[in-house]
Amino acid sequence: MRAYDIIYKKRNGESLSRNEIEFMTMRYSNGDIPDYQMAAFIMAVFIKGMDKEEIYNLTDIMAHSGDIIDWSLISNYTADKHSTGGVGDGTSLIVAPVVAACGVCVPMMSGRGLGHTGGTLDKLESIPGFRTNLDNKEFIETVEIAGCALIGQTHNIAPADKKIYALRDAIAAVESIPLICASIMSKKIAEGAKTLILDVKTGSGAFMSSYAQSIELAKEMIDTAKKTKINSTVFITDMDEPLGDCAGNANEVKQAINILKGEIKNDLSYLSIELAAAMIFGAKKSQSLDEARKIALHSIESGTALEKFREVIRLQGGNTKVIDDPDSVLSLKTKEQYLVKAGRDGYISHMRTRDMGMACSISGAGREKIDDKIDNSAGIYFYKKTGDYVKTGEVLASIKSNKKDSLRQAALIMDDAYLISDDKPAERKIIKEIIT
């Protein structure tokens, strides 16, 4: 068996056997196949696609390229959620402590910012001292004590996926439904969650901007989950405007804390509760979704979710004072600020969310290269969103940065990111569809 022959076969649109997929995946993971051949294989998959059996085989092979964590000694009720990425999507910061406070173990493995989207790990690391690079032993111990942990992919969890994903990112092959499905599901199989809630974004700020593509990805992940005996539900959610009131890192952590305190109610808090309720119900901690929703809301009203977040921060090395006084702990102040103002009277009819995400990244909140340092204080605050009526000169958003050049570039993008018209747009539906 040769890599050349497998690449040739997939380039011609033929289906690959499990042995052929395993040969490419494991030989590359072990260093026996060079980057240029794996890049050619990935691009062939990107262009020609994979059938359901191929997707399942790739997922299963990557999942078993490292450790599979067994949580049965801790709890029979384990659940996780995964989002395909968006702007202002800080749901994990809220969902994990809420669900853990309701008696479900949440072994949450998250990612960093990619392109125009923000990353949960980057947000958490804006809390001084917070460690996301726990090894498997520390991961298990934290979940055992606190009921949840929020970490990055460990060295021994789906290592083949980790190496392939890095290559995909470098060769512009991220937006492939078979590869996205296999990458997400392999990590979730390896981390051992029995219930998985998937949040597939759709719209201008999503990787899957087409609704049809979002549905296709959702169905592939559901099919793969069923084959691996993971109880899974997919939410198709709107990303035609940013979630919440801000995008960045430290500012999103502060917002999440205020939501957990019950001080803020917005589209982010609404979606977070819906996702948390699905996890609680899926883990058999309630008799219905309505009951699960009430349980989730009670964890915020009673303060138990906030205290759970405090405990996780403590166990993962972070400064717990951030819970009581976020402003004194988080880097929120910047040297520069730009106010985005309305150019005319009217209703905000559309927000170019992908552009807003890029502006946020350029301000310093994201990376252009993998080794770029993030500025935790940089980001965007949204004061007006789709459907709001505004007057000429009214402030729509503010961009914060510590670099004048970066701020100038971000401002040029944001000035064109709001569309204002005479007619009020239809009311936004955040959850567009639920697939089981």
Number of C-alpha atoms within 10 A of each C-alpha: 9 10 20 13 11 20 23 14 15 21 19 11 15 14 17 18 13 16 12 18 20 18 18 22 21 18 16 19 19 12 9 10 17 12 14 10 15 21 18 18 21 25 20 19 20 20 14 15 21 22 13 14 14 19 25 25 19 26 27 23 23 29 26 18 21 18 18 17 16 14 19 10 7 15 14 15 20 28 30 29 27 21 20 18 27 32 28 30 26 28 25 24 23 27 27 29 32 33 31 27 26 22 16 26 29 28 28 23 23 19 18 17 22 18 19 25 26 29 24 25 23 22 24 23 18 24 25 16 15 19 19 23 16 18 15 17 8 14 24 19 15 20 22 18 14 21 26 31 30 28 21 20 22 20 15 16 27 27 23 24 27 19 15 21 17 12 18 20 14 13 12 11 18 18 13 22 22 23 24 20 23 26 22 18 27 28 27 28 25 21 25 20 25 21 26 26 21 24 23 26 30 25 20 21 26 24 23 23 17 14 17 11 15 22 21 14 20 25 17 19 26 22 17 24 23 12 11 16 12 19 18 24 24 25 25 21 22 25 28 23 23 26 24 25 20 24 31 34 34 28 26 28 25 22 23 25 23 19 21 28 20 16 10 16 12 12 13 22 22 15 22 23 23 20 26 31 28 29 33 31 20 25 23 16 17 19 11 14 17 14 15 25 20 13 23 28 19 16 22 21 14 12 15 19 27 25 20 22 25 21 21 23 25 17 20 20 15 20 17 22 16 19 21 14 12 20 15 10 18 21 18 19 16 16 11 16 20 17 18 22 18 21 17 15 15 19 20 23 19 18 22 20 26 25 20 28 29 23 27 34 28 25 31 26 28 31 21 14 10 13 7 10 12 21 23 26 23 31 32 31 20 18 14 17 21 21 19 15 17 20 14 11 13 16 16 21 21 18 25 28 27 17 16 15 12 18 23 19 14 27 24 12 18 28 17 14 18 25 17 22 16 12 12 15 14 9 8 12 9 19 16 13 13 15 13 13
